[in-house]
Amino acid sequence: MATEKIVPTDRELEGFDLGDPHVVELIHDAQESDAADRKLTVMEAVKKYKKAIFWAMFLSTSLVMEGYDLVIITSFYGQTQFKERFGVWDEETGERLITPEWQSGLSNSALVGQLFGLLINSYTQDRLGCRLTMMIFMAWMAVVVFIPVFAPSLPVLAFGEAMCGIPWGVFQTLSTTYACEVVPTVLRPHVTAYVCMCWGAGILLSAGVVRAVSSIDGDLGWRLPFVLQWIWPIPLFIGAYLAPESPWNAVRRDDIDLAKKSLMRLQPDEPDKEKRVDAALAYIRHTTSLEKAETSDASFLECFKGTNLRRTEINCVVWAAQILGGNALVGYGVVFLQSAGFTERQSFEINISLSACYIIGGIIAWFLFPHVGRATLYMVGLSFIFLCDVTIGALGYAKGTPAQLAIGIILVISNLCNMITVGPVCYPIVAETPSGRLRYKTIAIGRFVYNLTGIFQYSVTPLMLSPLGWNWGAKAGLFYAGTNLLCNIWCWFRLPETKDRTFGEIDLLFDNRVPARKFKYTKVDQFAHQGDYVSKADVVEVDTVA
């Protein structure tokens, strides 16, 4: 494939006064920072940027709460204590069951709350910054947990889930954007994938808790898991107060002093620290200035104009494919396994294995990131999950213990593959593809579509699996094999490769409308007009002579 090269356009350089020595020096410093960033290996970056990694990972821990609750509520649909308290009698099965309507209602309540949280965060994070936004909604979370803990009925529980969903919606985008903005390019996939691992850690924790309380009789068996959510808000509130602000966020809010203070805290303590901070700050300011040429008004409407529309499309589909690729069955792991013939205890135990895949898979993905591209991992993962979905669906027509055992094993393997590929890879893709000035809003729109897809999943999947609904059982795998195939076809034509690209390079690739298949091979020179610049010292010398 022929190698192409792109450079900044004259329009993108309109905002730079190349006759101003300060502007020239800023560009020189930005180029110096960019060159230093490219030389880093993963291990070098880990050793140098320990503080940045710590803060990125600490604030990402907020996603543990979302993963914990979203899956614990679906696990309750198969828990005896919860069914005895809120279920209706089913003559065919001879037990109390949570109706498909209420399964959808409870699960969708949290997603509706998240939709509001996503919209709120897109404004508050732009105006208040990451830290203050996190603190406000951690306080909110600590208060509204009271509602599900003491809920006397399903309508009240649904309302409590919706109120908890608002801060979860905020944390979904805040954690990802903060993580990708405080570390160097080479570490972006690792810290953003850690966000996914935190979500998975919450799922693993919920699986363990549900299994542990399965022997506790009465309402305490389902109330206690909700009580445990009070563990998180206070330490995370304190951590957000102590954390440095995202320097990219500070620059976009024109608070250059705050950006410099944050970089001073994030950069390693070395003799040339001040110089490196100035260079890093210059790169952020330079890239933000280039983005202003394409995005003069950082509003939601801008996300659907020009080249930003393509970025928004990528965010939306990459998020939605996480569900449509077949992972929806894992979200209903307990109910799915019981519909396939497993006992309640067996389904809870296998669900722990499913949840452990989020951690194991994320760690394996860390080792793959330096060697394999984002788009390649994503599409290979979807292809393997497609085969698993087809196999599970076919086994739905078989009867007996061997078929049940095969379904359980394949579901675990499928989820492990998902968490090595599609799950963690999604996060660096959605963090890297938006324009910096529209990053929060673009990710919010993508996550909004993800939650709408989740509402579809939580509305349809219970009907597929429940004896009170369509009662498809394992045959539901064939439905999600079809949606998986459609997502993978889209990826081949539309998903670009962003591995090893800086934010500035990605901006230029999109601004020049480079096709997805050529992203990997196109050369980008963000400082192509460097020959037209003179150094600040030269300008000062000429002025002195004159």
N, C-alpha and C positions, 0 to 999 in steps of 0.2 A: 504494500500500500504506500502510495506516495506521501511523503511528509509535507504538511503544509505549515505555514507560520503566520501567526496573527500578532498584531501590535495595537496599542491604544489608538483610537480614532481621533481626528482633530476635534470632534465634538466633545469627547471625553476629556481632552486636554484644555478645553476652553476656560475652565476654572483656575488654571495655573498661570500666574504671571511670571514667565521665565526670565523677565528682566529684574525681578525682585530677588536679591541675594538670599533672603531668608527662605523663599520658596525653593530656590535651587538647592540650598543646603538640606532642606527637608527631604527632597527627592533623593539626594545622595545618601542621606541617613537611612531612608526607607529601603534603598537598594542594598545597602550594607546589611540591614536587618534581614532582608529576604535571603541574601546569600548565606548568612550565618545559619538561618533556619533550615535551609536545604542540606547543610552539611551534617546535621545531627542524625545519628542512628537512634533506634529505639532505646537501647541501653544507656547511651549518653544522655538522652533527654530525660530518662527516668532518674538518673543520678543528679542531673543539674536542676530539674524542676520538681523537686519533691514537694515543695509547698503548694505549687499550683495543682499538682495531682491530688494532694490531700484535700484541698478545698473543693475541687471539682467532684471528687468522690463523696465528700461529706454531704454536700447539698443534694447530690443525686440520691442519697439514702431516703429522701422524702418519698420516692416512688415505691418503697417497701410497703407503705400504708395502702396505696392503691391496689397493688397486686394482691396484697393480703385480703382486703375486703371483697374485691370483685370476684375472687374465686371462692372465698369462704361462704358467700351467700349462695352460690350455685351448689356447693357441697352440702349445704343445709337441706336442699331439696331431696337428698337421699339419706338424711339423718333422722333416726327414729324420734328423738326428742322434739325436733322442730316439726316433723310431720304430725306427731300426736298433738302438738299445741295449735297448729294452724292448718292442718290438712283436712280433706274431706274424704269420707268413706267411699271406697271403690269396690263394688261387689265382685268384679272380675278377678282382682288380685287379692281381695280379702284383707286389705290394709288401708290406712289413711295415706293419701297422696296430696302433694301440693299441685293444684291444677296448672296446666300449661299457661293459662291466662295470668295467674299470679306469679309464676316463674318469670314470664316475660316482663310483667309489671315491676317486680322487685329489681331485676337486673337492669331494666331500662331506666329506672328512676335514677340510679347512680350516673348512668350515661347522659341523661338529660341535664343533670346538675353539672357534669363535666363540660357540656356544650357551653353553658353560661360561664363557667370558669375559664375556658379557653378564650372567649371573647373579652372577658374582664382583664385577663393577663396581657393580652395583646396591647392594651392601652396602659395598664399600670406599670408594666415592665419598661415600656418606652419612656414613661414620664417619671416614675419613682425609682427605677433601677431594680436590680435583681434582689438585693439584700432586703430592702424595705418591703417589697412585695412578698417575699418569702415569710418575713416576720408577721405581717398582717394576717396572712392566711393560715399560718401555723396557729395563731391565737384563735382564729375562726374554728379551726379543726378541733382544738381542745374543748371548745364549748359545744359544738353540735354533735359530738360523739355521745353525749347524754341521751339523745333521741333514740338511736337504735338499741342502746343498752337497756332502756326502760320501756321500750315499745310494747303496748298492751295488745296491739292488733296489727294485721298486715298493712292497712292504710297508713298507720303511723310509722311503721318500719320503712315503708316506701318513701315517705316524706323525709325521714332521717337519712336514708340512702342518698336522696337528691341533695340534701344540705351538705352531706359529706362530699358529694361529687364535685361541688364547686371548687374547694381547694385542691382536689385531685386534678381537676382540669388545669388549674394554675400550675401545679407542680410538673405536669406532663411536659409542657413546653419550656418552663423556666429551667428545669434541671438539665435538659439537653442543650439549650442555647448557652447557658452559663459554662457548662463543661467544655464545649468546643471553643469558647472564646478566651479561656484563661491558659490553655496549654499550646505548645508549638504544633505545627502541622503534623509531624510524624506521630504524635500521641493522640490526635483527634479521634481516630477510630476506636482506640482502647478506652478512653474515658467516656465516650458516648455509648459504646457497647456496654460499659459498666452500668449505665442507666438502665439498660434492658436487664442486666443481671440483678439489679436491685428489685426491679419489678418481679423477676423470677424468684428472688429470695423471699419476697412477700408471699408468693404462691406456695413455695416450699414450706414456709412457716405456717401458713394457713392449713396445709395438708397435714402437717404434724399436729397442730392444735386440734383440728377436727378429729383426728384419730385418737388423740389423748383424752378428749372429753366424751368420746363415744360411750364410755361406761358410766358417765355421770347422769343420774336420773333427773327428770324434771326440767324446768326452764333454765336452770343454771347451765345445763349442757349446751345451750345455744347462746345464752347471754355472756358467759365467760369469754368466748373468743372476741366479742365486741369490746369488752372491758380492756383487753390487752392493747387496744389501739391507743390508750392513753400513755403508753410507754414513750411514744415518739415525739409529740409536739414540743415539750419543754426543752430537751437537749438540742433539737433542731432549731428552735427559736434562738437559743443562746448561740449556736454555731453560726446562724445567719447574721446575728448582730456582730460577731467577731470577724466574719469573713471579709476579704477585700472585694470591692465592686468589680464587675467585669469592665476592663479598660475599653473594650469596644463600645459597650453601652454608655460609658461616661463620655467618650468622644462624640458619639451620636447625639448626646444631650448637651454638647458643647462645654462640658466640664473638664477641661484639659488638665487642671490641677489634680482633680480626683483621679483621672486616668493615670497620671504619673505616680501618684501615691500608691495606687493599686499595683502598678507594674513594679514599683520598688519592693512591695511585699511579695510579689509572685516570682521575681527574678532571683537567682542564686546569689549568695553573698561572695562576690569575687572582686578583685581590685578594680576592674573596669566596669563595675556594675552601673554606675551613673551613665556612662557612655552607651552601654547596651540598652538601658531603659530609654534613653533619648532616641536611639535608633528604632527600637520597637514601637515607641509612640509615633515616630515619624511614619513608619509603615502603616500603622492603623489610620493615621490622619490622611495619608496619601490614598489608600484604598477607599476610604470613606468619601473623599473628594471625587474620585473617579466614579463612584456609584451615584453621586448626586446628579451627574450628567444624564444618567438613564432613569433615575428615580428622584425627581425634584420634590415630590410630595409623598411622604411615607404613609400613605393611607391604604385601607383595604382595597379600594378601587384600583390602585396602582398594581396590585398583585395580579390583576386580570388584564393588564395592558402590555403591549409589546412583548419583549423577551421574557418579562416576568410571568406572563401567562404560562409559558412552557415550564418554568420553574415550579409554579403552583401545581400544574398538572402532575409533574413528577412526584411532588410531595404527597398529593392526594392518592395516587395509585399505589405508590410504595407503602404508604400506611395501610390502605384498604387491603392490599394483598396479604398482609399479615394474618387477616381473618379469612379472606376468601381462598387463600392457599390451602386451607384444610385445618388450620390450627383451631378453628371453632369447635371441633370435636374434643380437643384437649381441654378447652375451657369448661366443657360439660363432662369432664372425665368420669366423675363418680356416677352420674346419671347414665352416661353412655355405656359404661362397663356393666352397670346393673341391667340395662336394657338388652345387653348382649348375653346376659345369663350369669354374671358374677354375683356373689353374695354381697351384702352391705360391707362386711369386714374386709373381704377380698378387694372390693372396689376402692376402699379407703387406702389399703396398703399399696395397691398398684398406683394410686393417685400420688402417693409420696414419691414413687420412682419417676413418674411423669414430671413432678415438680423439681426433682433433683436435676433433671436435664437442663434446666435454665442456668444453673450454676456451672455444671460440668461443660455444657456446650459453650457457654460464654468464655470460659478459660481456654478451651481448644481454639475458639475463634481468635483470641488474642495472638496466638502463635501463627495463625494463617494470615492475618492482616498485612504483615510486612511483605508477603510473597504473592498473595492472590488479590486480584482487583475486586472492588465492591460489587460491580455489576455481574462479574463472573460467579462469585460466591452466591449472590442472590438468585441467579437463574438456575445454577446447578442445584441449589437447595429446593427451589420450586419443582424442578423436574423429578427429584427423588421423592418428594412428598406426594407428587402426583401418582407415582407408582404405588406408594403406600396406600393412598386413598382408594385407588382402584382395587387393590388386593383386599383391603378391609371391607369394601362394598361387596365384593364377590363372596367373601366369607360369610356375609350376612345371610346368604341363601343356604349355608351349610348348618347342620345341627350337631350338638354333642360337645363334649369337653375339649377335644382337640381343636375344634374351630374357635371356641372361646379363648383357649390358651394362645392360639395364633394371633387372634385379634388383639389381645393384651400386649403381646410381645411386639407386634408391628406398630401399635400405637405408641409404645415407649420409644422404639427406634425412630419412628417418624418425628416425634417431638424432639429427640436428641438432634436429629438432622436439622430440624427447624431452628434450634437454638445454637447451632454451630454456624448457620448460614443466614436464613431470612430474618430471624429475630434480631440478632445483634447488628447485622449489616445495615438494616433499615435505619438505624440511628445516625451513623455518620453520613449516610446519603441525604437524609432530610435536613441534617444540620449544615451540610456543605453546599447544597444546591441553591438555596435562596440568596438573594442580594442581602448584604449586611444590613442595609437600612430597612429592609422588609423581612428580616429573618424571623422575628417573633410572630409577625402577622401571617407569613407564609406557612410556618410550622403549625400555627394555630388553625389555619384553614385545613391543612392536611390532616391534623388530628381531629378536627371537626368532622371531616369525611370518615375518618376511622371510627369515630363514635357513632355516626349515623349507620355505618356498616355494622357496628356492634349491635345497634338497636335492631337491625334486620336479623342478625344472627340470633339474638336473644328472643326474637319473636318467632322465628321459624324453627330453630334447632329443637326447642322443647316439644313442638308439635311433631317433629320427626321422630323423637326418641320416646315420648311418653305413651304408655298404654291408653291414656285418656285422649291422645291426639292421633297422629297418623300411624304411630307404632312401626316406623321403619327399622329401628334398631341399627345394626351395623351397616345396613344398606345406605344410610345417609352418607357414607364415604363416597359413593358414586356421584352424588350431587356436588360435593366439594371438589371432587376430581375435575368436574366440568368447569367450575369457577377458577380453579387453579390453572387450567390450561389457557383460559382467556387471559389471565394475568401474565403468564409467561410469554405469550405471543406479543403482548404489549411491550414487555421488557426488552425483547429482541430489537424492536424498532425504535423505542423511545427512551430507554434508560442509559444515560451516559456514564462513562467511567471517570471517577473523580479521584482515584488513588494518587497520592503524592502531589496533588495540586494545591497551591495556596489559594486563599480566598480571592486574591487579586487575579490570578490566572483563571479561576472558574468564572469570575465576572466577565472577563474578556472573551472566553469561549462562548458564553451565552450571548453576549452582546453582538458577537460576530456570527451568530446563528450556525455554529458548527454542528453538523449532524451527530447524533448519539454514537454511531459506530466509528466516528473519526476523532472523538474526544481524546482517546488514549494516545493517538499518534500525532496529534497536532502540536507543534511547538508554539510556545507563548513567550513573548518578551514584553513584560509589563513596563520595562524601562527602555523601550526601543529608541526613543528620541534622546537617549543619554548623550549622544554625540552633539546634539544641539545645545546642551547645557554647558555652562562654565561653572567652576567652583565658586563658592562664596568668597574665598580668598582672592581669586582672580578679579571678581567684580569689585571688591573693595580696593584692590590695587589700582585698577583702571580709574576708579572714581578719585583716588588720591592724586594720581598723576594729572588728571584733568583739572 
